[in-house]
């Protein structure tokens, strides 16, 4: 049995949980690769990735290439003499990188592949109303999330679970999946399954301003799923309009109440310190939201300092 020498690649908090598990299991981590530092926020302060913060804390060798095909980076990567690379929430790798180690490069993806290949699998599973999801480890090839699968592990999605809550549970599931995968590779027992290419494969598209906007003419269950699938980040949004004013509002928590009514979808109803918005088949009760320049708050807190007319609309 050859001892694993691992290079880990990742950027966000999800990746940190996996990196920490590998570290805690005393695997030999010879290098960590993460995104280059970039300015963020109003003050454009330089922000480190979550993985960089962890690597610095643990004293791990850190590389932050801007170009993964750069000859100097490839030479430095080769000098680490890794025999396996583990990728979690990073970016597409060139062949020169993923083919480099003896045992290859495997990725942990937060879906049950081949479903939800792409950038935002946790969000889209909830947005599309799935009741089951999971994680998959697979060997990277020249396309995105299409490589031969090593193992899968699944869990049920709670009826009102949001993306943040599911993220944390999938990270825990992923920790176990990665350690099992490392054990299989280390012992020469990693058997793979080629991914099927079915017609009904759903894609986890990158989130943008347009696909995060609420369409109040859709069925209430779809709207509720969109909101919880984007909570707490990046958050579903819409405009509230009233008395010639318009606010760009983020909505974080809702309940869907199915009910027959004659209100136009998007009509805002204020009832006993509660905000409800009419949909085609009921009402979305908003329990947590954020107005421009204000902190996230409950509807009751908002209504303590703000009122709406009977003509108020969500669009």
N, C-alpha and C positions, 0 to 999 in steps of 0.2 A: 504493500500500500504506500503510494507516494504522498507525502505531506503536501497539502494545498498551500500555495502562495497566491493570495488573492489581491487583485486590484478591484476596488469598489467604485462605481460611478453613479452619482445621483445628485439631486439638488434640493428638493423641498423637505418639509417636516416628515412626510410619509417615508422618505428614504432614510431619514435619521433613525427611525425606529428599527429598521431592518439592519442598518450598519451597526447599531448598538448591540443587537442580538448576536451578530457575527463576532463582534469584539468580545462580548460577555462569554461566548462559547470558546474563547481562546484560539480562534483561527488566526493564522499569520496574515495580517493585512499589510501588504508591502507598499500600498499606495492608495490614495483617494483622489478621484477626479471629480471636479464640480464646476459649475458655471463661473465665468469671470465676474468680478465685483461690478455692480452697477449702481448709479445714483437712483434714489427713490424718495418719494414724498415731496412735500412742498419745498423743503430746504435742499432737496437734491443731495442729501447726505449719502455717502457710499455705504451700500448695504451688502453684508456678507450673506451667502446662502446658508440655510439651516445646516446643511452638510459640512460647509466650511467651518462654521462655529464649532461643530462637534469634533471635527478632525483636529482643529487647533487645541481644543480642550484636552484631547487624548494624546496629543503629540504625534499624530500620524502624518506620514509623508503626503504632501498636498500638491496637486497639479491643477492649474486653472487655464487650460488652453483656450484661445479664442478660435483657433482653426485646428480641427482634429486631423487634418491632412498635412499639417506643417511638419517638415522633415525633422526639425529640432525636437518637437513634441514626440514624434514617433520614436526617435532615437532614445529619448528620456524614458518613454514608456517601456521600450524593449529592455533598457538597462535595469528595470525593476525585477526582471526575470520571473514574472508571474506565470503560473501555469493555468490560471482560471480568472475570468473577469465576471463580476456580478453587477448587473445594471438595474437600477430602480428609479423610475421617473427622471430620466436624463434626456437624451436627445438621440436622433438617428446617428448611428456610427458608420464610418466608412469601412469598407472591407478590410483595409490594412490594419484597422484596430480590432475588429471583432474576430478576425481570423488569427490574430497573433499568438494567443496562449495555446499550449498543448491540449488542454481540455476544453477549449472553446470559451464562449461568452454566453451566459444565460441571463435572462431578464425575468423579473417578477412583474406581472401585469395584474391590475386590480379588476379583473373580470374573468368570466369563464369563457376563454377563447374557444372558437373563433368569434364569439359575440363580443361586441364593443371594443374592437381594435381602435386605437386612436388616443387622443390627448386627454379626454375627460370621461373615462368609463364609469366612475363612481356616480357622477352627476347624471349621466344619461340613463343609467339603469333605473334611478328613481324617477326621473322625468318621464320615462316611458312606462312607468307603472309596474316594473318587474317586481316579483315577490321573492326571487332568489338571485344571488350573485355569488362572487367568490374571487379566488385568485388562481393564477396559472403561472408556472415557471416553464420557460421554453428557451431553446438555443436560438440565438439571434441569427437571422440570415439577411439577405440584401433588401428585404421589404419591411414595412412597419407591422410588427406584431404578428407575423405569419409563420414563424419558425416552428420546428418540431417540438411538441409539448413533452415536458418531463412529468409533471404532476399537476393535479387540480385539487382545490379544496373549496367547498361551498358553504354558504350560510343563508338563512332567511332574512329578508329585509322587513323591518317592522312597518306596520301600516302607516304610521305617521313619522317614521324615522327620517331625519334630514341628512344631507350629504356629509356634514361634519361628524355626526354620530356614526354613520356608516364608515367613513374614512378611518376612524379610530378602531373600529371592530375589524375592518379589513387589514389594517396594519398589524394587528395582533395575529390574525390568521396568516398573514404573509410572513411573519417572523418564523412561525412553525414550518411553513412551506419551504422557506429558504434553507433552514437548518436541515430539513429532511432531504432536500435536493443536494446540498453540500455533502451529506453523508452518502447518498447514492453515488455521486461522482467520485468521491474519495475512495469508495470501496469497489469501484468499477461496475456498479449495478444500475446505472442510469439507462433505462429503456425509454425510447421516445415514440410518440404517436404523431403522424403527419396530420396537420389541421385540414379538416374538410372545407371545401369552398361551396357552401350552400347558397341558394338564392335568397334565403331569408336572414342573412347575416346583417345585424344592425351595427352601425358605425358610431363611435364616440367622438363626434366632431368637436373641434376646438370651440370653446365658448367665446362668444363675442357680444357686443352690445345688442345686436339685432335678435339673436336667438335667446337672449335673457329677458326680452321685453314681454310683458303679459298682454295677451289678447283676450279681452273680457268677453268676446262673443263665443269663445270655446266652452265646452262642457266644464262644469265646476271641478270635477275630479281631475281633469287634465291641468287646470290652472293650479289646483292645490299641489299636484305632483311637481309641476314646474317650480313652484315656490320652495317646496322642501328640498327639491333636487339641486337648488342653487343656494341654499342656506347652510352656513353663514356667508359663504363666499362663492362666486362674486355677488350674489343676491339678485333676485328677480326685481324688475322695476317697471314703473308706469308713470304716467302724468296724472295728478289730481288737478282738476280745473274747477274754479268756483269764483263767481263775481269778478270775472275778468283777470283773475290771477291764475298762475300755473306753477305747480311744484313737481320736480322730479323726485319721486318717492321710491325708496327701496322697501321691499316687503319681505320679512323674514319668517314669520310664523302665522299660520292660518288654520281654520277649520272649514270644511265644506259641509253645508247643510242643504240636502236635496229637498226641493220644495217647488210646488207649482205657484207661479205668480204672474203678474202682468207688467212688471217693471222692465224697462229697457236695459239690456246688459251694460254694465258700467255705472249704473245709477248708484250713488253713495247714500246709504241710509245710516243715520245716527240714532241709536236706540239704547237708552240706559248706559251711557258712557261706553258704548261699543260701536265699532265701525264695521258695517257690512257692505259688500259690493254685490250687486245683482249679476248673476250669470244667466245663461239660457235655461238652466234647469235647477236653479236654487240660489243660494247666497254663499259668498266667501266671507267668513268672519275673520277679520284681521286682528291678531293678538299682539304682534310685534312689528314695528316699522321704523323707518328713519326718514325724516324730512331734511332737505338741504341745510347744512350748517348746524344741525342738531345731532345729538347722540341717538343711538338706537333706544327706543322706548316702547312701552305698552300703549295700546290705543287709549286706555283710560288716562295715562299720563299726558298724552298729546292733547286730549280733549279738555284737560284741566286748564290749558292755556290757549285753546284754539277752537273755533266753531265753524260749522259749514252750513250753507243754506240748503234748501230742498232741491236746488238745481245743480248741486255738486255732482261731478262726473269723474270717473276713472277711465282714462283712455290710453 
